[in-house]
Amino acid sequence: MRNHAHLREEPVIQILSDALRLPVSLYEGERCLLSLPEKLPCAACLLGGPGPLEGLKPVRGQACRPQYLESPYNEKFLYFEWGAEYVLLLGAFATEPPEDRDAYRLIRSLRLSTADYPSLLRYYRSLPVVDEARLFSLGQLLALLFDGAQPAPLPGAALTPARRERVSFPSGGADNAPLFSHPPFRLEQEIVRQIISGDRPNARRTLAEINALPRATLARDPIRSLKNSLICSCALFTRAAIAGGVSSEDAFALSDACIQSLEGTDDPAAMEALEEPMMLSFIDLVDSQAQRSLSPVTRAAIRHIDGHLADRISLASIAQAVYIHPSYLSRRFKLDTGDVISAFIQKRRISEAKHFIRYTNDSISQIASFFQFCSQSHFIQVFKRFTGVTPQAYRDAEAGGR
């Protein structure tokens, strides 16, 4: 495999694609020579942008060293340079099964059009899932096939999880960086559980344990890398707060404020000092919600509603999702929130619709349809009931205030 000419042969790419069960592309510089499937799907292409390579930020000049990369659309790729000319790109794929709400969060956070939601939803549902252990093995396989410099493991010397945590892929710096340079998943799960339950002392301890580990290198500039790492922490805290019953509107508002604070300083010590107060602020939101005596059933129902605002949902579908009889759910929900479920859904949808009215150029009718209103006139009527103004008046006012 050391002769570069072999890479130009389609059978080699076909064998890789069939064996790995992943999309595989071969690039010469920035030019795609071969790809399987021929029309390689990626989120950027669906949105009318360039191919996947242009959206990634690999460290150049790392021949035969696998790089684990993530696109701006949360897709994962395995990037592998061979020599000075060729690049093998495996992916896109996910490292855990995507949820439908991930596509919604993406169009919201990137301020995309609601028209992009159906195609992105289908795309994310189709992504192959490659867990981190398999991804590590794929990188090792490429290094062995195309370089041969690394010795093959001895029979029976399979990597245990503990050993795998110590294995590194070479990175762009002088030192090696872990392939998966983020906290162990168990710690992320623990801190999410502690935020949901409002367990401040243990959340602080878990955060300290996470911060005792090396931070991920997420950009070449150290300041940008630290900001990106802290923004990732903010995203984790936001999801945990929503899972704890906080409305998505309140959680995202706090998230936006935290990110603005992070972006407002370039002092590393000041940025790191913001992380614990940021986490505690999300716990405060959860505590505030819990004080309203929401039952676990109602919290689960709200989480399901917030994850499916762009889908058709009903009392029956929510009850099925939370494993509760519809009649009991209806009574419990009204007792906890003061709203019947249908009114609560409308309120949530109007809250989210305000974001798309403000930050996209989608028509009012398009936004109404996206949030499952039967007509534009019905949407306008409900919007005015909750906000006091029409959607167009709200858009005009927000545009004038920018």
SEZABA-900946 format. One line per 8 residues: their letters; for each residue y, z, x of C-alpha. Coordinates in nm, 2 decimals. Each point is the difference from the previous one (the first is absolute). Layout:
BEGIN
A	Y:Z:X; ...;
***
This chain:
BEGIN
MRNHAHLR	0.00:0.00:0.00; 0.23:0.00:0.30; 0.08:-0.37:-0.03; 0.31:-0.02:-0.22; -0.11:-0.34:-0.13; -0.28:0.17:-0.20; 0.27:0.18:-0.21; 0.12:-0.33:-0.13;
EEPVIQIL	-0.33:-0.08:-0.16; -0.02:0.07:-0.37; -0.37:0.12:0.02; 0.11:0.30:0.21; 0.26:0.10:-0.26; -0.25:-0.06:-0.28; -0.26:0.22:0.17; 0.26:0.28:0.05;
SDALRLPV	0.11:-0.03:-0.36; -0.35:0.00:-0.14; -0.12:0.29:0.23; 0.30:0.22:-0.05; 0.06:-0.10:-0.37; 0.37:-0.01:0.06; 0.27:-0.27:0.01; 0.03:-0.13:0.36;
SLYEGERC	0.28:-0.21:0.14; 0.05:-0.15:0.34; 0.35:-0.05:0.14; 0.13:-0.19:0.30; 0.34:0.16:0.05; 0.16:0.01:-0.34; -0.20:-0.30:-0.13; -0.31:0.06:-0.22;
LLSLPEKL	-0.28:-0.22:0.13; -0.28:0.12:-0.24; -0.04:0.24:-0.28; -0.28:0.10:-0.23; 0.05:-0.01:-0.28; 0.21:-0.31:0.06; 0.29:0.13:-0.22; 0.02:0.35:0.14;
PCAACLLG	0.13:0.24:-0.27; 0.26:0.25:0.10; 0.28:0.18:-0.19; 0.28:-0.17:0.19; -0.15:-0.34:-0.09; -0.02:0.10:-0.37; 0.37:0.09:0.01; 0.10:-0.33:0.16;
GPGPLEGL	0.03:0.12:0.35; -0.16:-0.10:0.33; -0.36:0.07:0.09; -0.14:0.34:0.10; 0.06:-0.02:0.37; 0.38:-0.02:-0.04; 0.01:0.33:-0.19; -0.19:0.20:0.26;
KPVRGQAC	0.15:0.16:0.31; -0.27:0.00:0.27; 0.05:0.10:0.36; -0.01:-0.33:0.19; -0.19:-0.05:0.32; -0.30:0.23:-0.09; -0.28:-0.25:0.07; -0.34:0.11:-0.14;
RPQYLESP	0.14:0.32:-0.13; -0.04:0.04:-0.38; 0.31:0.11:-0.19; -0.01:0.16:-0.34; 0.31:-0.13:-0.20; 0.15:0.05:-0.34; 0.22:-0.25:-0.18; 0.31:0.09:-0.19;
YNEKFLYF	-0.22:-0.04:-0.31; -0.25:0.27:0.10; -0.27:-0.25:0.10; -0.21:0.07:0.31; -0.08:-0.24:0.28; -0.20:0.00:0.32; 0.20:-0.20:0.26; -0.17:-0.12:0.32;
EWGAEYVL	0.16:-0.20:0.28; -0.23:-0.20:0.22; 0.17:-0.13:0.31; 0.36:-0.11:-0.01; -0.05:-0.26:-0.27; -0.23:0.11:-0.28; 0.01:0.27:-0.27; -0.28:0.09:-0.24;
LLGAFATE	0.12:0.17:-0.32; -0.24:0.18:-0.22; 0.12:0.08:-0.35; 0.17:0.08:-0.23; -0.21:0.29:-0.11; 0.05:0.36:-0.12; -0.14:0.32:0.16; -0.05:0.17:-0.34;
PPEDRDAY	-0.04:-0.15:-0.34; 0.35:-0.10:-0.13; 0.11:0.14:-0.34; 0.19:-0.21:-0.25; 0.29:0.24:0.03; 0.03:-0.10:0.37; 0.12:-0.35:-0.10; 0.25:0.15:-0.24;
RLIRSLRL	0.14:0.24:0.27; 0.03:-0.30:0.24; 0.21:-0.21:-0.23; 0.21:0.31:-0.08; 0.05:0.11:0.37; 0.07:-0.36:0.12; 0.22:-0.08:-0.30; -0.21:-0.31:-0.09;
STADYPSL	0.01:-0.18:-0.33; -0.22:0.12:-0.28; -0.13:-0.36:-0.01; -0.18:0.07:0.33; -0.20:0.29:-0.15; -0.30:-0.19:-0.16; -0.07:-0.21:0.31; 0.03:0.30:0.23;
LRYYRSLP	-0.22:0.20:-0.22; -0.27:-0.27:0.00; 0.04:-0.03:0.38; -0.04:0.37:0.08; -0.30:0.02:-0.23; -0.16:-0.27:0.20; 0.06:0.15:0.35; -0.32:0.09:0.19;
VVDEARLF	-0.03:0.36:0.10; -0.07:0.09:0.36; -0.03:0.37:0.08; 0.14:0.13:0.33; -0.34:0.04:0.16; -0.09:-0.36:-0.06; 0.34:-0.12:0.11; -0.04:0.18:0.33;
SLGQLLAL	-0.34:-0.17:0.05; 0.15:-0.34:-0.09; 0.26:0.05:0.27; -0.26:0.10:0.26; -0.21:-0.31:-0.10; 0.29:-0.24:0.06; 0.06:0.16:0.34; -0.36:-0.04:0.10;
LFDGAQPA	-0.03:-0.35:-0.13; 0.31:-0.15:0.15; 0.05:0.21:0.31; -0.32:0.16:0.10; 0.18:0.25:0.22; -0.10:0.30:-0.21; -0.37:0.12:0.04; -0.22:-0.02:-0.31;
PLPGAALT	-0.08:0.35:-0.13; -0.35:0.14:0.08; -0.26:-0.01:-0.28; 0.04:0.29:-0.23; 0.35:0.08:0.13; 0.17:-0.05:-0.33; 0.34:0.15:-0.03; 0.01:0.32:-0.20;
PARRERVS	0.32:0.07:-0.19; 0.10:0.26:0.27; -0.05:-0.25:0.28; 0.18:-0.28:-0.19; 0.31:0.21:-0.03; 0.02:0.01:0.39; -0.05:-0.38:0.04; 0.31:-0.20:0.07;
FPSGGADN	0.09:-0.36:-0.02; 0.25:-0.11:0.27; 0.35:-0.03:-0.13; 0.32:-0.16:0.12; 0.10:0.30:0.21; -0.12:0.14:0.33; -0.22:0.25:-0.18; -0.27:-0.07:-0.25;
APLFSHPP	0.08:0.08:-0.37; -0.26:0.09:-0.26; -0.11:-0.28:-0.22; 0.07:0.21:-0.31; 0.31:0.18:0.11; 0.06:0.21:-0.31; -0.11:0.35:-0.11; -0.37:0.04:-0.08;
FRLEQEIV	-0.06:-0.08:-0.37; -0.12:0.35:-0.07; 0.34:0.14:0.10; 0.18:-0.25:-0.22; -0.22:0.09:-0.29; 0.06:0.37:0.07; 0.38:-0.03:0.00; -0.01:-0.21:-0.31;
RQIISGDR	-0.20:0.27:-0.18; 0.24:0.27:0.12; 0.30:-0.19:-0.12; -0.16:-0.05:-0.34; -0.09:0.36:-0.03; 0.34:0.12:0.14; -0.17:0.19:0.29; 0.30:0.03:0.23;
PNARRTLA	-0.15:0.22:0.28; -0.31:-0.21:0.05; 0.20:-0.33:-0.03; 0.21:0.12:0.28; -0.30:0.09:0.21; -0.16:-0.34:-0.07; 0.32:-0.18:0.09; 0.01:0.19:0.33;
EINALPRA	-0.36:-0.10:0.07; 0.08:-0.36:-0.07; 0.31:0.01:0.23; -0.20:0.15:0.28; -0.17:-0.34:0.02; 0.17:-0.30:0.17; 0.22:-0.19:-0.24; -0.09:-0.36:-0.08;
TLARDPIR	0.19:-0.27:0.20; 0.15:-0.21:-0.28; 0.26:-0.19:0.19; 0.10:-0.09:0.35; 0.32:0.20:-0.02; -0.09:0.37:0.01; 0.28:0.10:-0.25; -0.12:-0.27:-0.25;
SLKNSLIC	-0.36:0.10:0.05; 0.08:0.36:-0.08; 0.20:-0.10:-0.31; -0.29:-0.22:-0.12; -0.24:0.29:0.05; 0.22:0.24:-0.20; 0.04:-0.26:-0.27; -0.38:-0.02:-0.02;
SCALFTRA	-0.01:0.38:-0.04; 0.26:-0.03:-0.28; -0.21:-0.26:-0.18; -0.30:0.23:0.02; 0.20:0.29:-0.14; 0.14:-0.22:-0.28; -0.35:-0.11:-0.11; -0.12:0.37:0.01;
AIAGGVSS	0.30:0.11:-0.22; -0.08:-0.27:-0.25; -0.36:0.10:-0.01; 0.13:0.36:-0.06; 0.17:-0.11:-0.32; 0.35:-0.09:0.13; 0.14:-0.31:-0.17; 0.00:-0.31:0.22;
EDAFALSD	0.38:-0.02:-0.06; 0.06:0.35:0.14; -0.24:-0.04:0.29; 0.15:-0.34:0.10; 0.35:0.13:-0.03; -0.08:0.29:0.24; -0.18:-0.25:0.23; 0.30:-0.22:0.01;
ACIQSLEG	0.23:0.29:0.09; -0.24:0.12:0.28; -0.02:-0.35:0.15; 0.38:-0.03:-0.01; 0.02:0.33:0.20; -0.25:-0.13:0.25; 0.19:-0.32:0.05; 0.32:0.19:0.04;
TDDPAAME	-0.08:0.14:0.34; -0.14:-0.12:0.33; -0.06:0.34:0.14; -0.39:0.05:0.03; 0.02:0.38:-0.02; 0.22:-0.02:-0.32; -0.24:-0.25:-0.15; -0.31:0.21:0.07;
ALEEPMML	0.18:0.30:-0.14; 0.03:-0.18:-0.33; -0.37:-0.04:-0.06; -0.09:0.35:-0.12; 0.30:0.04:-0.23; -0.08:-0.34:-0.14; -0.36:0.11:-0.08; 0.13:0.32:-0.15;
SFIDLVDS	0.24:-0.19:-0.22; -0.29:-0.19:-0.15; -0.19:0.33:-0.06; 0.31:0.13:-0.18; -0.01:-0.30:-0.23; -0.37:0.07:-0.07; 0.08:0.37:-0.06; 0.28:-0.10:-0.24;
QAQRSLSP	-0.23:-0.22:-0.19; -0.27:0.27:-0.01; 0.24:0.25:-0.15; 0.01:-0.21:-0.31; -0.37:0.11:-0.04; -0.15:-0.34:0.01; -0.37:0.02:-0.05; -0.24:-0.19:0.24;
VTRAAIRH	-0.08:-0.23:-0.28; 0.36:-0.10:-0.05; 0.06:-0.03:0.37; -0.29:-0.24:0.03; 0.12:-0.20:-0.30; 0.35:-0.03:0.15; -0.14:-0.11:0.33; -0.20:-0.27:-0.18;
IDGHLADR	0.30:-0.11:-0.20; 0.22:-0.02:0.32; -0.27:-0.22:0.16; -0.02:-0.24:-0.28; 0.35:-0.05:-0.13; -0.02:-0.38:0.03; -0.34:-0.01:-0.18; -0.10:0.04:-0.36;
ISLASIAQ	-0.07:0.37:-0.05; -0.08:0.20:-0.32; -0.10:0.35:-0.10; -0.37:-0.12:0.00; 0.02:-0.15:0.35; 0.17:0.30:0.15; -0.25:0.24:-0.16; -0.28:-0.20:0.14;
AVYIHPSY	0.15:0.00:0.34; 0.04:0.38:0.00; -0.33:0.07:-0.18; 0.15:0.18:-0.30; -0.03:-0.07:-0.37; 0.31:-0.19:-0.12; 0.09:0.26:-0.28; -0.01:0.29:0.25;
LSRRFKLD	0.20:-0.20:0.25; 0.26:-0.08:-0.26; 0.04:0.36:-0.10; 0.00:0.14:0.35; 0.25:-0.26:0.13; 0.25:0.07:-0.29; -0.03:0.37:0.06; 0.06:-0.03:0.38;
TGDVISAF	0.27:-0.27:0.00; 0.16:0.01:-0.34; -0.06:-0.37:-0.03; -0.27:-0.21:-0.17; -0.17:-0.22:0.26; 0.14:-0.32:-0.13; 0.36:0.13:0.03; -0.07:0.14:0.35;
IQKRRISE	-0.13:-0.34:0.11; 0.31:-0.17:-0.13; 0.22:0.25:0.18; -0.19:-0.06:0.33; 0.02:-0.37:-0.04; 0.37:0.00:-0.06; 0.05:0.22:0.31; -0.19:-0.25:0.21;
AKHFIRYT	0.16:-0.30:-0.17; 0.34:0.13:0.12; -0.12:-0.05:0.36; -0.09:-0.37:-0.06; 0.32:-0.07:-0.20; 0.20:0.14:0.29; -0.18:-0.14:0.30; -0.14:-0.33:-0.11;
NDSISQIA	0.13:-0.32:-0.16; -0.27:0.00:-0.26; 0.12:-0.08:-0.35; 0.01:0.27:-0.26; -0.27:-0.18:-0.20; -0.22:-0.02:0.31; 0.03:0.38:0.07; -0.07:0.07:-0.37;
SFFQFCSQ	-0.32:-0.20:0.01; -0.10:0.16:0.33; 0.01:0.34:-0.15; -0.19:-0.10:-0.30; 0.27:0.00:-0.26; -0.08:-0.23:-0.29; 0.34:-0.17:0.01; 0.33:0.00:0.18;
SHFIQVFK	0.18:0.13:-0.30; -0.24:0.30:-0.02; 0.05:0.07:0.37; 0.38:-0.01:-0.05; -0.03:0.24:-0.29; -0.22:0.25:0.19; 0.21:-0.03:0.32; 0.32:0.08:-0.19;
RFTGVTPQ	-0.16:0.29:-0.18; -0.09:0.17:0.34; 0.30:-0.11:0.21; 0.28:-0.05:-0.25; 0.07:-0.36:0.12; -0.17:-0.33:-0.02; -0.20:-0.13:0.30; 0.27:-0.26:0.08;
AYRDAEAG	0.28:0.25:-0.02; -0.20:0.22:0.24; -0.05:-0.29:0.24; 0.37:-0.09:-0.01; 0.10:0.37:0.06; -0.24:0.03:0.30; 0.12:-0.33:0.15; 0.36:0.11:-0.03;
GR	-0.07:0.33:0.17; -0.16:-0.15:0.31;
***
